């Protein structure tokens, strides 16, 4: 698979970071992301760094490049993080296992990996520990074992409750299984249960979307993520659209479905806290994703994972075999990195913090940006709450345009 990683500058072989980046470690929130790059089937819309057994071929024989040996390689990167961060590392506030399908690894492997994160870096007493899962990738016993291992939150990839929509997305789970896995997670003692939905799939009618929302809400989740379908270059879905087999998602349809989602979720007691995310209350918000949106620190473990510490961003080699080989040789798996200057970090704050319910501090804007605030308020796209600019419901639909106006 061709690399889609940025080039950046070369990353040190030992993973070391500039002293300026390390200076504030321990003072900012810190999280760990673990990328598990394995899937049973590749979904047609997905452009994430994922691999099936067929994709890996002979690479599955490389230690650390297969599902059965991957956890051991990831453990070594956690130990690398401990060496790089040293005694300054703050307790880990959030851990998030994403993919791919993390639950294709055994609960024992996932629990061992979490234990090493705790042993090397230290989990905060109230740490949020999340794993993603497909509805067909876990059993009741798996969920009980994960909860026993210390996982507190689970996010199920529901996507839709409608069979023909799931087929277009190449999703293979039975939608009738979703209420079962949610109930099993509740019974196992998970503190938070989240459901992921996708809207705008070619052939999805307004009634289909309403049905998916109703089915999700019938499960009484603590959290719902709802994302518009994006046709990414290089995916099977993009090829089908290009051949004329499927229609490109319609922008007006996407806007209408977002508005319906917002209304249905809000009416059910789930308030928006980020453009594509709704939660039962503040405790149900995904604290790990809030780290990303507020520019905190995190270490990304695994092939293709991205990290950020103190204004240094780096990314790992993509392929599991290349990742495993670097780890086995005692080298950092980082492919490249970039040092973010003050202006880049300011621009990124505008891009990300405007998306969250707490809003963007007005003092982050430059003079031209502050001059543009009045037009956003007059146009009904944003409101000023104290010293922050917060998007309205209409502004969330047009968030990219608001950002462009604030960053002239």
Sine and cosine of phi, psi and omega as CSV:
sin_phi,cos_phi,sin_psi,cos_psi,sin_omega,cos_omega
0.00,0.00,0.79,-0.61,-0.01,-1.00
-0.91,0.41,0.58,-0.82,-0.03,-1.00
-0.96,0.27,0.67,-0.74,0.10,-0.99
-0.93,-0.36,0.26,0.97,-0.02,-1.00
-0.97,0.26,0.57,-0.82,0.13,-0.99
-0.92,0.38,0.33,-0.94,-0.01,-1.00
-0.98,0.18,-0.79,0.61,-0.04,-1.00
0.87,0.49,-0.47,-0.88,0.09,-1.00
-0.94,-0.35,0.33,-0.94,0.00,-1.00
-0.86,0.52,0.63,-0.77,0.05,-1.00
-1.00,-0.07,0.63,-0.77,0.01,-1.00
-0.85,0.53,0.62,-0.78,-0.04,-1.00
-0.90,0.43,-0.43,0.90,0.00,-1.00
-1.00,-0.06,0.02,1.00,0.03,-1.00
0.98,0.21,0.11,0.99,-0.09,-1.00
-0.90,0.44,0.45,-0.89,-0.01,-1.00
-0.88,-0.47,0.45,-0.89,0.05,-1.00
-0.87,0.49,0.52,-0.85,-0.01,-1.00
-0.85,0.52,-0.57,0.82,0.00,-1.00
-0.89,0.46,-0.57,0.82,0.02,-1.00
-0.95,0.31,-0.58,0.82,-0.04,-1.00
-0.98,0.21,-0.31,0.95,-0.14,-0.99
-0.85,0.53,-0.60,0.80,-0.05,-1.00
-0.99,-0.15,0.09,1.00,0.01,-1.00
-0.89,0.45,0.73,-0.69,-0.07,-1.00
0.98,-0.18,-0.33,0.94,0.03,-1.00
-0.99,-0.14,-0.36,0.93,0.01,-1.00
-0.96,-0.27,0.44,-0.90,0.09,-1.00
-0.84,0.55,0.57,-0.82,-0.06,-1.00
-0.72,-0.69,0.71,-0.71,0.03,-1.00
-0.74,-0.68,0.21,-0.98,0.06,-1.00
-0.80,-0.59,0.80,-0.61,0.13,-0.99
-0.95,-0.30,0.71,-0.70,0.07,-1.00
-0.87,-0.49,0.88,-0.48,0.02,-1.00
-1.00,-0.06,0.85,-0.52,0.07,-1.00
-0.96,-0.29,0.95,-0.30,-0.28,-0.96
-1.00,0.02,0.36,0.93,-0.12,-0.99
-0.95,-0.30,0.64,-0.77,0.08,-1.00
-0.68,-0.73,0.49,-0.87,0.10,-1.00
-0.95,0.31,-0.68,0.73,0.01,-1.00
-0.69,-0.73,0.62,-0.78,0.06,-1.00
-1.00,0.09,0.85,-0.52,0.04,-1.00
-0.94,0.33,0.62,-0.79,-0.13,-0.99
-0.90,0.44,-0.42,0.91,-0.05,-1.00
-1.00,-0.05,-0.16,0.99,-0.21,-0.98
-1.00,0.07,0.76,-0.65,0.12,-0.99
-0.89,-0.46,0.33,0.94,0.06,-1.00
-0.94,0.33,0.26,-0.97,-0.02,-1.00
-0.99,0.16,0.99,0.11,-0.06,-1.00
-0.75,-0.66,0.39,-0.92,-0.10,-1.00
-0.60,-0.80,0.67,-0.74,0.17,-0.98
-1.00,-0.08,0.13,-0.99,0.05,-1.00
-0.85,0.53,-0.64,0.77,0.01,-1.00
-0.90,0.44,-0.60,0.80,0.02,-1.00
-0.89,0.45,-0.67,0.74,-0.11,-0.99
-0.96,0.29,-0.56,0.83,0.01,-1.00
0.81,0.59,-0.77,-0.63,-0.05,-1.00
-0.94,0.35,-0.29,0.96,0.01,-1.00
-0.90,0.44,-0.35,0.94,-0.01,-1.00
-0.91,0.41,-0.21,0.98,0.05,-1.00
-1.00,0.07,-0.10,0.99,0.03,-1.00
-0.99,0.17,0.82,-0.58,0.00,-1.00
-0.79,0.61,0.80,-0.60,-0.01,-1.00
1.00,-0.07,-0.20,0.98,-0.04,-1.00
-0.99,-0.14,0.02,1.00,0.01,-1.00
-0.89,-0.45,0.27,-0.96,0.00,-1.00
-0.86,0.51,-0.56,0.83,-0.08,-1.00
-0.98,0.22,-0.37,0.93,-0.06,-1.00
-0.89,-0.45,-0.05,1.00,-0.12,-0.99
-0.90,0.44,-0.67,0.75,-0.09,-1.00
-0.83,0.55,-0.61,0.79,-0.01,-1.00
-0.90,0.44,-0.62,0.79,0.04,-1.00
-0.93,0.37,-0.67,0.74,0.01,-1.00
-0.88,0.48,-0.61,0.79,0.05,-1.00
-0.84,0.54,-0.66,0.75,-0.01,-1.00
-0.91,0.41,-0.53,0.85,0.06,-1.00
-0.95,0.32,-0.56,0.83,0.09,-1.00
-0.87,0.49,-0.65,0.76,0.03,-1.00
-0.92,0.38,-0.56,0.83,0.11,-0.99
-0.88,0.47,-0.69,0.73,0.02,-1.00
-0.85,0.53,-0.66,0.75,0.01,-1.00
-0.89,0.46,-0.65,0.76,0.01,-1.00
-0.92,0.40,-0.64,0.77,-0.04,-1.00
-0.94,0.34,-0.70,0.72,-0.08,-1.00
-0.99,0.17,-0.44,0.90,0.05,-1.00
0.90,0.43,-0.48,-0.88,-0.07,-1.00
-0.96,0.26,-0.14,0.99,-0.04,-1.00
-0.98,0.18,-0.22,0.98,-0.07,-1.00
-0.85,0.53,0.78,-0.62,0.06,-1.00
-0.98,0.18,0.36,-0.93,0.13,-0.99
-0.82,0.57,0.62,-0.79,-0.04,-1.00
-0.97,0.26,0.87,-0.48,-0.04,-1.00
-1.00,0.09,-0.50,0.87,-0.02,-1.00
-0.61,-0.79,0.59,-0.81,0.16,-0.99
-0.79,-0.61,0.71,-0.70,-0.01,-1.00
-0.71,-0.70,0.86,-0.51,0.08,-1.00
-0.98,-0.19,0.90,-0.44,-0.01,-1.00
-0.80,-0.60,-0.04,-1.00,-0.06,-1.00
-0.22,-0.98,-0.53,-0.85,0.27,0.96
0.84,0.54,-0.19,-0.98,0.02,-1.00
-0.81,-0.59,1.00,-0.08,-0.06,-1.00
-0.82,0.57,-0.56,0.83,-0.08,-1.00
-0.98,0.19,0.15,0.99,0.26,-0.97
-0.96,0.26,-0.35,0.94,0.19,-0.98
-0.98,0.19,0.43,-0.90,-0.03,-1.00
-0.94,0.35,0.48,-0.87,0.11,-0.99
-0.81,0.58,-0.56,0.83,0.01,-1.00
-0.90,0.44,-0.69,0.73,0.03,-1.00
-0.90,0.43,-0.70,0.71,-0.01,-1.00
-0.91,0.42,-0.64,0.77,0.04,-1.00
-0.91,0.40,-0.63,0.78,0.03,-1.00
-0.90,0.43,-0.66,0.75,0.02,-1.00
-0.89,0.46,-0.68,0.73,0.05,-1.00
-0.90,0.44,-0.61,0.79,0.03,-1.00
-0.89,0.46,-0.61,0.80,0.03,-1.00
-0.94,0.34,-0.63,0.78,0.07,-1.00
-0.85,0.53,-0.68,0.74,0.03,-1.00
-0.92,0.40,-0.70,0.71,-0.05,-1.00
-0.92,0.39,-0.62,0.78,-0.06,-1.00
-1.00,0.07,-0.67,0.75,-0.11,-0.99
-0.94,-0.35,-0.46,0.89,0.02,-1.00
1.00,0.03,0.87,-0.49,0.08,-1.00
-1.00,0.05,0.68,-0.74,0.12,-0.99
-0.89,0.45,0.47,-0.88,-0.04,-1.00
-0.83,0.55,-0.54,0.84,-0.02,-1.00
-0.95,-0.31,0.51,0.86,-0.07,-1.00
-0.85,0.52,0.66,-0.75,0.14,-0.99
-1.00,0.01,0.82,-0.57,-0.05,-1.00
-0.81,-0.59,0.94,-0.34,-0.13,-0.99
-0.92,-0.40,0.61,-0.79,0.29,-0.96
-0.79,-0.61,0.62,-0.79,0.20,-0.98
-0.98,0.18,0.40,-0.92,0.04,-1.00
-0.40,-0.92,0.55,-0.83,0.21,-0.98
-1.00,0.06,0.51,-0.86,-0.02,-1.00
-0.85,0.52,-0.46,0.89,-0.02,-1.00
-0.99,-0.13,0.18,0.98,-0.05,-1.00
-0.97,-0.26,0.04,1.00,-0.02,-1.00
-0.67,-0.74,0.53,-0.85,0.12,-0.99
-0.95,-0.32,0.14,-0.99,0.08,-1.00
-0.84,0.54,-0.68,0.74,-0.01,-1.00
-0.91,0.42,-0.61,0.79,0.05,-1.00
-0.86,0.51,-0.72,0.70,-0.04,-1.00
-0.91,0.41,-0.62,0.78,0.06,-1.00
-0.90,0.44,-0.63,0.77,0.00,-1.00
-0.93,0.36,-0.63,0.78,0.02,-1.00
-0.91,0.41,-0.67,0.74,0.02,-1.00
-0.91,0.42,-0.65,0.76,0.03,-1.00
-0.89,0.45,-0.54,0.84,-0.02,-1.00
-0.97,0.25,-0.22,0.98,0.06,-1.00
0.88,-0.48,0.04,1.00,0.06,-1.00
-0.96,0.27,0.72,-0.70,-0.08,-1.00
-0.94,-0.35,-0.28,0.96,-0.15,-0.99
-0.62,-0.79,0.61,-0.79,0.03,-1.00
-0.69,-0.73,0.63,-0.78,-0.02,-1.00
-0.85,-0.53,0.91,-0.40,-0.04,-1.00
-1.00,-0.07,0.71,-0.70,0.04,-1.00
-0.99,0.14,0.99,0.17,0.00,-1.00
-0.96,0.27,-0.78,0.62,0.03,-1.00
0.93,0.36,-0.78,0.62,0.01,-1.00
-0.35,-0.94,0.37,-0.93,0.11,-0.99
-0.97,-0.25,0.11,0.99,-0.14,-0.99
-0.93,-0.36,0.82,-0.57,-0.12,-0.99
-0.83,0.55,-0.74,0.67,-0.10,-0.99
-0.94,0.35,-0.45,0.89,0.08,-1.00
-0.94,0.35,-0.71,0.71,0.03,-1.00
-0.87,0.49,-0.60,0.80,0.01,-1.00
-0.90,0.44,-0.66,0.75,0.03,-1.00
-0.89,0.46,-0.59,0.81,0.01,-1.00
-0.98,0.18,-0.10,0.99,-0.08,-1.00
0.90,0.43,0.49,0.87,0.11,-0.99
-1.00,0.10,0.69,-0.73,-0.15,-0.99
-0.96,-0.29,-0.07,1.00,-0.05,-1.00
-0.98,0.19,0.39,-0.92,0.10,-1.00
-0.99,0.11,0.86,-0.51,-0.04,-1.00
-0.87,0.49,-0.40,0.92,0.03,-1.00
-0.93,0.37,-0.24,0.97,0.00,-1.00
-0.98,0.17,-0.34,0.94,-0.09,-1.00
-0.85,0.52,-0.76,0.65,0.04,-1.00
-0.85,0.52,-0.53,0.85,0.01,-1.00
-0.91,0.41,-0.75,0.66,-0.06,-1.00
-0.93,0.37,-0.55,0.84,0.07,-1.00
-0.90,0.45,-0.70,0.71,0.01,-1.00
-0.90,0.45,-0.64,0.77,0.03,-1.00
-0.90,0.44,-0.65,0.76,0.01,-1.00
-0.90,0.44,-0.66,0.75,0.05,-1.00
-0.87,0.49,-0.73,0.69,-0.03,-1.00
-0.89,0.46,-0.55,0.84,0.00,-1.00
-0.96,0.28,-0.29,0.96,0.05,-1.00
0.98,-0.21,0.27,0.96,0.06,-1.00
-0.89,0.46,0.72,-0.70,-0.06,-1.00
-0.96,0.28,-0.55,0.84,-0.03,-1.00
-0.68,-0.73,0.68,-0.73,0.07,-1.00
-0.83,-0.56,0.79,-0.61,-0.02,-1.00
-0.87,-0.49,0.50,-0.87,0.09,-1.00
-0.84,-0.54,0.69,-0.72,0.07,-1.00
-0.98,-0.19,0.72,-0.69,0.05,-1.00
-0.81,-0.58,0.45,-0.89,0.10,-1.00
-0.81,-0.59,0.72,-0.69,0.06,-1.00
-0.85,-0.53,0.43,-0.90,0.03,-1.00
0.99,-0.11,0.19,0.98,0.05,-1.00
-0.87,0.49,0.68,-0.73,0.06,-1.00
-0.80,0.60,0.77,-0.64,-0.02,-1.00
1.00,0.00,-0.11,0.99,0.03,-1.00
-0.99,0.17,0.89,-0.46,0.02,-1.00
-0.99,0.12,0.27,-0.96,0.12,-0.99
-0.82,0.58,-0.61,0.80,0.02,-1.00
-0.92,0.39,-0.60,0.80,0.06,-1.00
-0.87,0.50,-0.71,0.71,-0.03,-1.00
-0.91,0.41,-0.66,0.75,0.07,-1.00
-0.86,0.50,-0.64,0.77,0.00,-1.00
-0.91,0.43,-0.64,0.77,0.01,-1.00
-0.92,0.39,-0.67,0.74,0.04,-1.00
-0.89,0.46,-0.68,0.73,0.00,-1.00
-0.90,0.45,-0.66,0.75,0.01,-1.00
-0.91,0.42,-0.64,0.77,0.03,-1.00
-0.90,0.44,-0.72,0.69,-0.04,-1.00
-0.93,0.37,-0.46,0.89,0.05,-1.00
-0.90,0.43,-0.37,0.93,0.04,-1.00
-0.99,0.13,-0.11,0.99,-0.01,-1.00
0.80,0.60,0.81,0.58,0.01,-1.00
-0.95,0.32,0.37,-0.93,0.10,-1.00
-0.99,0.15,-0.35,0.94,-0.16,-0.99
-0.45,-0.89,0.62,-0.78,0.09,-1.00
-0.72,-0.70,0.74,-0.67,0.19,-0.98
-0.95,-0.31,0.75,-0.66,0.01,-1.00
-0.77,-0.63,0.90,-0.43,-0.09,-1.00
-0.89,-0.46,0.65,-0.76,0.11,-0.99
-0.96,0.29,0.61,-0.80,0.02,-1.00
-0.93,0.38,0.78,-0.63,0.08,-1.00
-0.91,-0.42,0.78,-0.62,0.03,-1.00
-1.00,0.06,0.98,-0.21,-0.08,-1.00
-1.00,0.04,0.68,-0.73,0.05,-1.00
-0.83,0.55,0.62,-0.78,0.07,-1.00
1.00,0.03,-0.08,1.00,0.00,-1.00
-1.00,-0.03,0.30,-0.95,0.06,-1.00
-0.89,0.46,-0.59,0.81,0.03,-1.00
-0.89,0.46,-0.69,0.73,0.01,-1.00
-0.88,0.48,-0.62,0.78,0.02,-1.00
-0.92,0.40,-0.62,0.78,0.02,-1.00
-0.92,0.39,-0.62,0.78,0.06,-1.00
-0.91,0.41,-0.69,0.72,-0.01,-1.00
-0.88,0.47,-0.59,0.81,0.02,-1.00
-0.98,0.20,-0.10,1.00,0.00,-1.00
1.00,0.10,0.17,0.99,0.01,-1.00
-0.96,0.26,-0.52,0.85,0.00,-1.00
-0.75,-0.66,0.50,-0.87,0.03,-1.00
-0.99,0.12,0.52,-0.85,0.13,-0.99
-0.92,0.38,0.67,-0.74,0.06,-1.00
-0.79,0.62,0.66,-0.76,-0.06,-1.00
-1.00,-0.04,0.76,-0.65,-0.08,-1.00
-0.88,0.47,-0.64,0.77,0.01,-1.00
-0.92,0.40,-0.63,0.77,0.05,-1.00
-0.89,0.45,-0.67,0.74,0.03,-1.00
-0.88,0.48,-0.68,0.73,0.00,-1.00
-0.90,0.43,-0.68,0.74,0.01,-1.00
-0.89,0.46,-0.67,0.75,-0.03,-1.00
-0.94,0.33,-0.56,0.83,0.08,-1.00
-0.89,0.45,-0.70,0.71,-0.02,-1.00
-0.89,0.46,-0.65,0.76,0.04,-1.00
-0.90,0.45,-0.70,0.71,0.01,-1.00
-0.86,0.51,-0.73,0.69,-0.03,-1.00
-0.87,0.50,-0.68,0.73,-0.02,-1.00
-0.92,0.38,-0.71,0.70,-0.04,-1.00
-0.91,0.40,-0.68,0.74,-0.03,-1.00
-0.94,0.35,-0.68,0.73,0.04,-1.00
-0.88,0.48,-0.66,0.75,-0.01,-1.00
-0.90,0.44,-0.47,0.88,0.01,-1.00
-1.00,0.05,0.08,1.00,0.05,-1.00
1.00,-0.03,0.24,0.97,0.05,-1.00
-0.97,-0.25,0.93,-0.36,-0.05,-1.00
-1.00,-0.04,0.58,-0.81,0.03,-1.00
-0.95,0.33,0.64,-0.77,0.12,-0.99
-0.74,-0.67,-0.13,0.99,0.15,-0.99
-0.46,-0.89,0.42,-0.91,-0.18,-0.98
-0.74,0.67,-0.64,0.77,-0.07,-1.00
-0.94,-0.35,0.28,0.96,-0.12,-0.99
-0.67,-0.74,0.66,-0.75,-0.02,-1.00
-0.75,-0.66,0.59,-0.80,-0.05,-1.00
-0.66,-0.75,0.48,-0.88,-0.02,-1.00
-0.88,0.48,-0.63,0.78,0.04,-1.00
-0.34,-0.94,-0.03,-1.00,-0.06,-1.00
-0.88,0.48,-0.58,0.82,-0.01,-1.00
-0.91,0.40,-0.40,0.92,-0.04,-1.00
-1.00,0.01,-0.09,1.00,0.06,-1.00
-0.91,0.41,0.56,-0.83,0.01,-1.00
-0.97,0.24,0.98,-0.21,-0.05,-1.00
-0.91,0.42,-0.52,0.86,0.00,-1.00
-0.91,0.42,-0.74,0.67,0.01,-1.00
-0.90,0.43,-0.51,0.86,0.07,-1.00
-0.89,0.45,-0.48,0.87,0.11,-0.99
-0.85,0.52,-0.69,0.72,0.00,-1.00
-0.90,0.43,-0.71,0.71,-0.11,-0.99
-0.96,0.28,-0.28,0.96,-0.01,-1.00
-0.91,-0.41,0.23,0.97,0.14,-0.99
0.94,0.33,0.49,0.87,0.03,-1.00
-0.98,0.19,-0.21,-0.98,-0.04,-1.00
-0.98,-0.22,0.60,-0.80,0.16,-0.99
-0.43,-0.90,0.47,-0.88,0.08,-1.00
-0.94,-0.33,0.82,-0.57,0.03,-1.00
-0.99,-0.13,0.88,-0.48,-0.03,-1.00
-0.98,-0.18,0.71,-0.71,0.13,-0.99
0.91,-0.42,0.18,-0.98,-0.03,-1.00
-0.87,0.49,0.79,-0.61,0.04,-1.00
0.97,0.24,-0.03,1.00,-0.04,-1.00
-0.93,0.36,0.58,-0.81,0.04,-1.00
-0.97,-0.26,0.52,-0.85,0.01,-1.00
-0.75,-0.67,0.33,-0.94,0.11,-0.99
-0.52,-0.85,0.82,-0.57,0.09,-1.00
-0.65,-0.76,0.89,-0.46,0.14,-0.99
0.82,0.57,0.64,0.76,0.04,-1.00
1.00,0.06,0.11,0.99,0.12,-0.99
-0.93,-0.37,0.81,-0.58,0.02,-1.00
-0.90,-0.43,0.72,-0.69,0.04,-1.00
-0.63,-0.78,0.27,-0.96,-0.09,-1.00
-0.61,-0.79,0.61,-0.79,-0.08,-1.00
-1.00,0.08,0.36,-0.93,0.13,-0.99
-0.82,0.57,0.50,-0.86,-0.17,-0.99
-0.99,0.11,-0.68,0.74,-0.19,-0.98
-0.99,0.17,0.68,-0.74,0.00,-1.00
-0.83,0.55,-0.58,0.82,0.00,-1.00
-0.93,0.37,-0.69,0.72,0.03,-1.00
-0.90,0.44,-0.65,0.76,0.04,-1.00
-0.87,0.49,-0.76,0.65,-0.04,-1.00
-0.89,0.45,-0.61,0.79,0.00,-1.00
-0.91,0.40,-0.65,0.76,0.03,-1.00
-0.91,0.42,-0.69,0.72,0.00,-1.00
-0.89,0.46,-0.70,0.71,-0.03,-1.00
-0.89,0.45,-0.48,0.88,0.01,-1.00
-1.00,0.08,0.03,1.00,0.01,-1.00
0.98,0.20,0.34,0.94,-0.04,-1.00
-0.97,-0.25,0.40,-0.92,0.15,-0.99
-0.91,0.41,0.64,-0.77,0.05,-1.00
-0.99,0.14,0.07,1.00,-0.06,-1.00
-0.90,0.43,0.73,-0.68,0.04,-1.00
-1.00,0.05,-0.64,0.77,-0.02,-1.00
-0.23,-0.97,0.12,-0.99,0.02,-1.00
-0.44,-0.90,0.21,-0.98,0.11,-0.99
-0.63,-0.77,0.58,-0.81,0.07,-1.00
-0.99,-0.16,0.89,-0.46,-0.10,-1.00
-0.99,0.13,0.83,-0.56,0.06,-1.00
-0.99,0.17,0.11,-0.99,-0.12,-0.99
-0.88,0.48,-0.64,0.77,-0.03,-1.00
-0.94,0.35,-0.64,0.77,0.05,-1.00
-0.88,0.47,-0.67,0.74,0.01,-1.00
-0.91,0.41,-0.59,0.81,0.05,-1.00
-0.91,0.42,-0.71,0.71,0.01,-1.00
-0.88,0.48,-0.66,0.75,0.00,-1.00
-0.92,0.40,-0.55,0.83,0.07,-1.00
-0.88,0.47,-0.67,0.74,0.03,-1.00
-0.89,0.46,-0.72,0.69,-0.03,-1.00
-0.87,0.50,-0.65,0.76,-0.15,-0.99
-0.99,-0.10,-0.72,0.70,-0.11,-0.99
-0.95,0.31,-0.42,0.91,0.06,-1.00
-0.91,0.42,-0.37,0.93,-0.03,-1.00
-0.97,0.23,-0.31,0.95,-0.12,-0.99
-0.99,-0.14,0.41,-0.91,-0.08,-1.00
-0.88,0.47,-0.52,0.85,0.01,-1.00
-0.94,0.35,-0.32,0.95,0.14,-0.99
1.00,0.09,0.04,-1.00,-0.04,-1.00
-0.99,-0.17,0.83,-0.56,0.10,-0.99
-0.85,0.53,0.76,-0.65,-0.06,-1.00
-0.88,0.47,-0.47,0.88,-0.05,-1.00
-0.96,0.27,-0.09,1.00,0.11,-0.99
-0.97,0.24,-0.43,0.90,-0.02,-1.00
-0.97,0.26,0.55,-0.84,0.13,-0.99
-0.99,0.14,-0.07,-1.00,-0.09,-1.00
-0.86,0.51,-0.71,0.71,0.00,-1.00
-0.91,0.42,-0.62,0.78,0.02,-1.00
-0.91,0.42,-0.68,0.74,0.01,-1.00
-0.90,0.43,-0.56,0.83,0.03,-1.00
-0.92,0.39,-0.40,0.92,-0.03,-1.00
-1.00,0.06,-0.15,0.99,-0.07,-1.00
-0.89,0.46,-0.67,0.74,-0.06,-1.00
-0.84,0.54,-0.64,0.77,-0.01,-1.00
-0.92,0.38,-0.58,0.82,0.03,-1.00
-0.92,0.39,-0.65,0.76,0.02,-1.00
-0.93,0.37,-0.71,0.70,-0.01,-1.00
-0.89,0.46,-0.54,0.84,0.00,-1.00
-0.99,0.13,0.03,1.00,0.03,-1.00
0.97,0.25,0.31,0.95,-0.04,-1.00
-1.00,-0.07,-0.33,0.94,-0.05,-1.00
-0.41,-0.91,0.31,-0.95,0.11,-0.99
-0.76,-0.66,0.43,-0.90,0.09,-1.00
-0.99,-0.13,0.86,-0.52,0.06,-1.00
-0.89,-0.45,0.98,-0.22,-0.07,-1.00
0.90,0.43,-0.87,-0.49,-0.02,-1.00
-0.97,-0.24,0.38,0.93,-0.06,-1.00
-0.78,-0.63,0.48,-0.88,0.07,-1.00
-0.97,-0.24,0.83,-0.56,-0.09,-1.00
-0.85,-0.53,0.74,-0.67,0.01,-1.00
-0.93,0.36,0.60,-0.80,0.18,-0.98
-1.00,0.10,0.04,-1.00,0.05,-1.00
-0.86,0.51,-0.68,0.74,0.04,-1.00
-0.92,0.39,-0.62,0.78,0.01,-1.00
-0.90,0.43,-0.53,0.85,0.05,-1.00
-0.90,0.43,-0.57,0.82,0.05,-1.00
-0.92,0.38,-0.45,0.89,-0.09,-1.00
-0.88,-0.47,0.51,0.86,-0.12,-0.99
-0.86,0.52,-0.64,0.77,-0.01,-1.00
-0.88,0.47,-0.64,0.77,0.03,-1.00
-0.92,0.38,-0.61,0.79,0.06,-1.00
-0.88,0.47,-0.70,0.71,0.01,-1.00
-0.87,0.50,-0.70,0.72,0.00,-1.00
-0.86,0.51,-0.61,0.79,-0.01,-1.00
-0.95,0.32,-0.53,0.85,-0.02,-1.00
-0.99,0.11,-0.24,0.97,0.04,-1.00
-0.85,-0.52,0.90,0.43,-0.07,-1.00
-0.92,0.39,0.00,0.00,0.00,0.00
